[in-house]
Amino acid sequence: MDIKTISNLAELSQLDFNEEEVEKLSKELDTMVGMMGKIKQSDAKYECSANASSVDLDGLRADEAKPSMPTDELLANAQSADGYFVVPKVME
Amino acid sequence: MDITKLKLRQIRDMLDNGQISCKEIINAYIERIDDLDGDLPCFITRTSEMALEQASDADKRIANGDAGELTGIPLAISDNICTKGVKTTAGGKMLEDFVPPYDATIISRLNEQGAVLLGKTNLDEMGMSGSTKNSHFGNTSNPYNSADSTIGSAAGVAAGLFPAGIAADAGGTMTCPAANCGMASIRPTYGRVSRYGLIANASSFDQIGGIANDAHDLAILLGAIAGYDEFDRTSSTKATTDFTAKIGDSLKGMKIALPKEFYGDMVDDAVKEAVLSAAKQYEEMGADLIEVSIPSMEFAIPTYYIIANAEISSNLARYDGIKFGYRGEDIDSYEQLVKRSRTEAFGDEAKRRILLGNFVLSSDSYKDYFEKALAVKQKMMSEFTDVFASCDVILTPTNTVNSPVEGSVASYNSIYCAAPSSIAMLPSITTTCGYGDNGMPIGMSIIGRRFDEATIIGVADQFERGFNKILPALLGGR
């Protein structure tokens, strides 16, 4: 896998890699993409309508409002202030 | 009292007969964990104080005649299942300090039953693999061979640190290490157990199951956690059954299928011989063996990894350093916060999987990889359905080899036998059927029809009754 492709994927993935890491990844991902590429030899055809039967999806719950989790509990694992998540400044 | 060889149902009998109190049982397990866990180790977080409080409550319930199947039974839970107020790391730096504000549905069910939680067990980051080589908290050793690393819930049952553990499986991430540790493990049908509160890995494969000493204990465990949950859209409304219902049933006339693809070059001879010897024993019990074929097995490994990596890349997109999880420091912008938090916290394997997932989902690759993998999945499901038209269960090896697997790609290949039933969303139980020359346990898997866990539990139990287990060196075995 070439450096440019890895850089694009890293951007999509919101990950940073240095040059040394990209070089190492290039070899590792080549091997893995080679392994996954075997799938192209299959003659199977995907049928969109066939997928629904694989999972029981008859358990829709009633459309009723229920109590939510308290705000302080939701914020307990985050940096927060005044009942809100804290994020870096995004507007000038 | 030697607690190390006790099965879950033996503890139940002892508690119900008043032979021992729950507090005494829990103290004995805590002492054993104190002695042995340092060398393995199985736990990321121990909850001994909470366990003793739960034990007191359980003793009261038992005295009041209000005990359920799991009241007072000590268990360990894999650390990717949310426990309110108890740290849940999913084996990674990303969630190293995460304390869930809610319980997973299966934890609520265990709490209602009065089960006792001894702690949270080690696993690979987000459940990627079944070796703990990708755990931020180090490797867990297999009690049969310290050079082999395994997951905490499998090693812990094998070492007698707890009689049963709850964990999640994707494509063999629970059943394969359980087999390597000489334990029984069940991955139920997709939809049988709620995954609400399970930290997502690959959502179309993830399924919560258990590890125990034998199939009968697994039936009890499954009975306690199975059933529809309005919080999990994929959980089935199908009524749960008595999973012990077929234990003790005769196997006369039962049709056991051996798909030839599971007995080819991809699998070590020692493993094949042990599983085929088990098949022979089933034949002697009155079962009919039939050879069948699942041609799509040829593509099982790429199918699993393409779909799994695509789902992992989507599931892991939620970790942005803001709502929960690791947050990078000295940040100037939103973009930098997200990137730095993810880059500093995710391990190498998670990063590889995210990149590969985004690769197979990208517009250039989607049709060739992701859509093709979905097509093979459909085809494989159809082939399994065809096979089940002429048999009751399918018998296969659990692992391809009988020794520790080294290297990333080699470890990818090791799921060849375990992934297909997961791809096809079928229930599978593994139990030990032999030992290699190296002393390592060899596991076999029995795959059943969708929602027919009771049959595979019954079939596994029949074999276990006549099988002599060799204990790990840690428990005085060879």
Interface residues (C-beta under 8 A of the other chain):
Chain A: M1 T5 I6 L9 A10 L12 S13 Q14 L15 D16 F17 L25 E28 L29 T31 M32 V33 M35 M36 G37 K38 I39 K40 Q41 S42 A44 K45 Y46 E47 A50 N51 S54 V55 D56 L57 D58 G59 L60 R61 M69 E73 L74 A76 N77 A78 Q79 F85 V87 P88 K89 V90
Chain B: D97 F98 V99 P101 Y102 Y190 G191 Y228 E230 R233 T234 S235 S236 T237 K238 S296 E298 F299 I301 P302 T303 Y305 I306 S313 A317 D320 I322 K323 F324 G325 R327 I331 D332 S333 Y334 Q336 L337 V338 K339 R340 R342 T343 F346 K351 R352 I354 L355 L356 N358 F359 V360 S362 D368 Y369 E371 K372 A373 L374 A375 V376 Q378 K379 M381 S408 V409 Y412 M425
